[in-house]
């Protein structure tokens, strides 16, 4: 599975973001490539959900503005593997096959979440996922 180095490198720009930003990529099954579909800066989870198709897969690299109970603000980089249940078998298999490599190249470590239904991408769910995967307090 090939991908554009530029597209994956664009994920590194998220590390400098001081607001929610997302790189959304799709899998071109015919060419066996992962390609950038959208780069959303200063975005909301609702806007990201609007970009997700009803019956396909997407890889999302997200810089999320997380407000902690102690007043700190952090910007964790998380990966979201979106694969709708209505996606065809070929899409699901191909997505699963290239998931690990894509997120490694995008330098997302430890925080890759599975998403099947767009409406499950909410502030509450995302923060629960992030906080439950913390590697340090």
Buried (B, 14 or more C-beta within 10 A) or exposed (E): BEBEEEBBEBBEBBEEBEEBBBBBBBBBBEEEBBEBBBBBEEBEBEEBBEBBBEEBBBBBBBBBBBEEEEEEEEBBBBBBBBBBEEBEEEBBEBBEEBBEBBBEBBBBEEBBBEBEEBEBBEEEBBBEBBEEEEEEE
